[in-house]
Amino acid sequence: MFSDQERMILGIIVVVYFLLLICFSYYINNRKIKNYEDYNVAGRSVSMFPLILTFVGTAVGGSILLGFMENAYRFGMGQHWLNISILITGIITASFLVKRIRLIGEKHQMVTLGDFTALRYGEGARLPTVISVLLAYCAVTGMQFVAIATILNLTIGLSMTAGIIISWVLLTLKTFLGGLKSVVWQDAIHGTIQTLGVFLLFVAVLWAGSDWGEMKSFADSIGDSGALSITSISTSEVLVYFFTIGGYQFVRQDLWQRFWAAKDYKTALSGYWIAIALAFLIGVAIISTGAFLKYGMQMTEIEPNLVYYEAIGAVFNFPIVVIMVIALMATVISCADSFFMAGSSSIINDIIKPRIKDKSEKKMLLYSRYSVVAVSVISVLLALYMPELVVLWVIGTAMLVSGLLAPSIFGLFWKGATKAGGISAMWLGLSVAVIWQLAGHPFGIHPVFIGLPLSTLTLIIVSLATKKEHSDAEDIWSHVN
């Protein structure tokens, strides 16, 4: 794909880019991080512009840019339903959840989902919450290692295994040093680069390809007559995406943390509305690029997992290719470090903090960094074991949705949800989803269609059966209505 000289240039640029990010994280560590909240929730002081771009940076990662484009190239325009699922749940979140999440978190100085579930259902809720969060975030962090390894494989010829290990070391070091405060400000840079890069590629591919009529004729000629229709996807596949990737948006710890990291509620809400609109448009551009490359530019003989690289090579000269590789790096890194922080925050806040006596800022900062390392080790093992991008994402989100979606949503809106109901729902939903996954999806049923309904029914039934149980739920709503 690239000549030896081009590989050398790209390799140097990738290394320099990582070194600059590490230096920036080191600067933030020395100048801006003074306490536990600085490291884990960016000091709760993030303003509008970096907030919008950190929302976009975490929403659009390697799995979306590379995975969605690959799926669109293989299966057609029906893959827009992946993006639509995220948009729908984003609108619901902005309309109904952000206010409660922000104000509850602000009152109780929350750092993780475990803080919320512990407040709502008691301290016993922390453990199943942590397990659910770690299953999801270690999986999606591992995805970013795979994405970076692919870049290194194509640019400098490293093997995938070596690339995964190198990306693990570099991303761990960067996140270890800078925490969420560094992540947010780097996302402001990454979000700008990735947004411009995605739309530049979309316009270039659209310009180089055929008109709509010619694309349809070509699709018909190769037996893909329905590929340019948004309906070219099965209902079952749409539902899987909606209840995994879509449902995941409701209980994304990195999202809740950014609602709490914003300087005020108005900034959190406005920033999120702008971000979900921008992320949706980026998703449209990504998926359309994959389909237009195949049917507009009639490039039908390329490896689907190399669609992005083939696209930039086909429409740009080498200097612009370099910029597009940087845009890809920005996209992947902006997700990876955010997921690092989401997973590591659960370890320090929900496992370590409740069990230690010395909660000094120095100790908590040190343990926060150790937690980043722990998450990184789990994530790299997953990446080495299962390097398929979208598959890994869907599996991880299914575990999170099955364990936490019903307890979190009911916990926010239903005062009748009891401690026994919430904790039972978490354990049953999570356990059944994991078992169903390990069993290989018996009867062809996805784990989320087993775990989520059982979790929901369990929460309702057990809560009604234990409705006389004392609850502190009134304290949650007293200041948000």
N, C-alpha and C positions, 0 to 999 in steps of 0.2 A: 504493500500500500504506500509506503514511504521509502525514499532512497536512504542510503546509509548516512549521507550528510544531513538530510532532513530529520532523520531519527535522532542524530546527535544534537541538532538545534532544539528539537522538541524536548529531548531529555534534559538539556540544560535549563530550559525555561521552566519545566515542571519542578525541578529541584530548587531553582531560585524562588519560584512562587511559594513553595512550601517553607523555605527558609525565611522569607519575608513575613509569612503568617506566624511562624514561631517567634520571630523577633517582636512582632506586634503583641502577641500574647504575653511575652516576657515583659514588655513595657507596661501593659495593663496590669499585670501581676504586681509590679513594683510600685506603680503610681496610683492605681485606682481600686485595687482590692484590699479592703481594710478589715472586712468581717465576713461572717458566714452568709449573710444575706446578699452582700456584694457578689459573692461567688456563685450562689445558687439561684437568686432571683434578680440579679443585676441592680441591687440596691433599691428596687421598687421605684425607679425614677426615669424610665425610658420614655423619650419624647416621640412625637408622631412619626417623623420620617424614618428613623431606624426601626420603630415598631412595625410599620407597614412592611418594610423590606425583610425584617426577620420573620414575620408571618409568612411572606412569600417564599423566603429562603427555606423554611422548614416544610412548606407545603409542596414545593417543587424540588425534588431531589433526583438522584441517579435513577431510581426506580421509575419515576415518571418520564424524565427526559429520554432515557435509553429504553426502558421497558415499554412505555406507552407507544413510542415511535416504532419499536420492533413489532408490537402486537398489531398496530395499524397497518404496517407493511404486510404482515402475514394474513390478517383477517379482515381488513377493510375499515370503513368509516363507522361501523357499529361499535367500535371501541370508544367512541365518544361517550358511551354510557358509563365508562369508568370515571370520566371527568364530570359528567352530569351528576353521578352519585355523590361526589365530593361537594359539588355546588349546592345540591339540595340540602345536605346535612349542614353545610356551612351557613346557609340562609336560616335554617331552623335554629342553629346555635346562636347566631347573631340576634335573632328575633326574640328568643325565649330564655336562653341560658346565660348569656354573658353577664347580664346584670346581677343575677343571683350568685354566679361563680365569683365575680369580682368583689361584690360587697361582703359576701361571707368570708372570702379569703382575706380581704382587707381588715375586717374586724378581728379575725383570729390569727392574723399573720401566717397564713398557710404557705407552705413550700411545695407540697406534693398532694396528689390524690389521696394518699394515705392519711394526710391531715384531715381531709374532708370526711372520708369514710370512718375514721376513728371518732371524729366529733359526732357523726350521725349515728353510728352503730356500735361505738365502744372500741377500746384499744384492740380487742380481738380481731377487728376488721383489718388491721394493718398488714398482717402476714399474707392473707390471700390477695390483698391489693398489690403488695410488693411483687408477689410471684407473677400475677397477671401482667403488671407493668414490665417486669424484666423479660418475660417471654416475648412480648411485643417489641420492646425497644432494643433488646440485644439482637433480635432478628433483623430489624430495619437498620441498625448500625452495621451489622455484618454485610448487609446489601451494599452499603456505601464502600466498604472495603473491596467488594467484588467489582464495583463500578470503577474505582480508581485503579485496581489491578488490570482491568481491561484497557484502560488508557495507557498504562505503563507497558502493557504487552504490545500494543499497537505502535506506540511511539518509540520505545527504546528496546523492544524485543524481549523484555523480561517474561519469564513463565508466570502463569496465573498464581501459582503458589507463592513464588517469591514476591510478586506484586501485592498480594493480599497481606503478607507479613510486613513488607515495607510500609504500605499505607497504614497498617495497624500501628506501627511504631511512631510514624510521623504525626498521625492524627491524635494518638494518645498523648504524645508530648505537648502538642499544641493546646489541647483541651485541658490537660493537667495543669498547665501554667495559667491559663486565662479565665477559666470558668465561664459562666453565662454572660458576664459583662463583656468579655472579649468576643464571645460568640455573637452577641447582638450587634456590636459595632462592625465586626467583620461581615455579618450578614447584610449590612447596609451597602457594603462594597460588592459582595457577591451577588446580592439580589439585583443590583443595577446591571452588573455584567451579564448575568444569566438572562435577564429579561430582554435586553438589547440583542443578545446573541440569538435567542430563540426566534424573535420576530425577524431578524435579519435573514436567518436561514429559511424561514417560511416564505418570505417574499422572494428570495432568490430561487427557491425550488418552484414556486408558483410561476414566476416569470420564465423560467427555463422550460417548463412543461407545456403540455397541450391545453387547449380549451376544454371546457366541460364535456362538450359533445364528443370530442375525439377521445377523451379519457373513458367515457362510457362505451364507446365502440371498441376500444382496445380491451377493456375489461371483459366485454362480451366475447371477444375473439379468443381469449385465453381461458374461458370457462368460469370467469369470476363476475358474472352478470350482476349479482347483488352487492358486490363489495363496496360500491360507492354510495350505498344507502345506509342511513343510520339504523335501519331495522335489521341489518345483516348480523344479528347476534341473537342467541337463544334467550328466552325468558329466564331460564334457570341461571344462565351466566350473569345476566343483569342483576338478578337477586343476590347471587353470591357477592358480586362487587358492592352492591348497595349495603348489605348487612356486614361486610367485612371492612373494605376500604372506606365505605361511606359511614357505617356505624362507628368505626374507629375515631372519626372526627369528634364525636361527642365526648369521648373519654381519652383524648390525647393529653397526656400529662404535659408535654412541651407546650401545648396550646394554653392549658389552664395556667401554667407558669408565666406565660407572656401576658395573660390578662392581669395577673398579680404584679408583674414587673412594670406595667405601664404606670406613668406618673399619676394618673387619675382615671376614673371610670369613663369619662367622655373620650379620652385619648384611646382607651382600650377598645371601646365600641366602634368609634369612627375608623380607627386604624384597621380593625378587623373587617369591617364592611368593604373598605377600599381593597384590602388584601385579597378577600375571597373573589371579588370581581376580577382583579388583575390575574390571580392564579388561574381562574377559569379560562380567561382569554389565552393565557400561556398554554394551558392544556389543549385548547382548541387548535392552536398553532402547531403544537408538537404532533398531535394525532393526525392532523391534516397533512403535515409534512411527510409523515410515513406513507400515507396512502398516495399522495401526489407523486412521490418519488417513484413508486411502482407503476402507477397507471398514467401519470402525466409525462414523466421522463422515460417511462417504459424500461426501467431497470429491474428486470425480473430474475436475474441470475446471481444476485448477491446473497451472502449469508445474512439472515434476518437480524442476528445479534450485532451485525456491523453496519446497520442502516445509517446511524448518525455519521459514522466516519466516512462511509461511501458518499453520503449526501454532501458533506462539506468538501470532500475531494472532487466531486463532480461539478460543483457550481462556483467554487472559489479558487483563487490562486494561493500559493503557499503562505504568503504573509497573512492573508485573511484566515487560512486554516489554523495558523498559530493562534490567532485571536479566538477562534471557535473552540480550540482545545482548552484555552484558558477559561472560556465561558462554561464548558463542560466541567472543568475542575471546580469552578466556583459553585456550580449547581450541586455537585456531589458533596463538597466540603460543608456547604451551608446547612445541609441536612445532617451530615454525620456528626458534627460536633453538638448540634442541638439534641440529637437522640442520645449521645453520650451523656449530656447533662441531665436529661430526663431520667435515664436509668440510674445514674450515679446518685442523683438526689434522693431516689427512693431508698437506696442502701444506707446513705448517711442519715437521712431524716427519719426513716421508718424502722430501720433495724438497729443502727448504732446509737443514735441519739437517745432513744428511750432507755438504753441499757448502760449508759456510762454516767459516772458521777461528775467528772471534770468536763463541764460544758463551756470552758473558756473559748474565746474566739480563736486563739492560736490552735487549740486542739481540734476544734470543729473544722477549721480550714484544712488542717492536715488530714483529718479523716475524710473530708470531702474529696481531696485529691486521691487518696487511696481508693475511694469508691469508684472514681473514674477508671483507675487501673483494673479494678475487679470487673467492671462492665466490659472493658475492652477485651479482656481475656475470654469471657464468655462469647462475645460477639465474633471474635476472630475464629474461634472453634466452629461456630455455626457457619461462618462464611466458607471455611475450608470444607465443611461437611456437605453444605447445600448451596452451591453458587448460583442457583437460578433466581433472578431478581424479583420478578413479580410473584412467583410462587412463594418465595421466602416471605415476602411482605404479606401476602394473603394469609398464610399460616400464622404468622405472628399476630396479626390484627384479629384473627378469629379467636385466639386464646384470650386476648384482652377484652374483646366485645362480649364473649360468652361469660367471662367472670365479672366484669365491672359495669357493663352498660345499664342493665336493669337496676342494680343497687344505686348507681350514681343518679340516674334520672328520677327514679322514684324517691330517692333520698332528697333531691332538690325540691320536688313538687308535692309529695304525698306525706302528710304528717302522720298517717297511719302506719307507715313502714317502721317496723320494730327492729331492735337489735338482733333478735333471733332470726327474723325474716331476712335481714340484709346479709348477715354472715353465712347463713345456710345457702342463700342464693349464690353468693360468691364462690363458696367451695364446690357446690354441686355443678354450677355452670362451667367453671374452670376445669374440674376433674373430668367431667364427661367429654368436654371438647378435646382435652389432651388424649384421653383414652381412644376416642373416635379417630383422632388423627393418627395415633400409633397403630391402630387397627387397619389403617388404609382406606378409610371412608366406606364402611360397609353399606351395601345396597346403593352405592353411588351417591350417598347423601353427605354433603359438606358438614364438617363439625359445627359450624355456626348455627346450622338449622336444627341441631340437637341441643347444643349447650345453651344458646340464648333463650329458646322457649322454656326449657326446664328451669333456668335461672329465674325467668320472669314469673312463671307459675309458682315456683317455690317461695319467692319473696311475697307474693300476694297471699297464698294459702297460709304460710307460717305466720305472717304478720296479722292476718285476721284471727288466727287461732291464739295468738299471744297479745291481743290488742290491749289487755289490761296491764301489760308490762310498762313500767315507768320509762319515760323517754324525755330527753332534754331537747327534743326537736323544736319546741316552741321558741327556744332561744335563737334558732337559725332564722326563722322568719320574722322575728319581731322588728328587725331593722331594714328589711328589704321590700316590704309591701308598700 
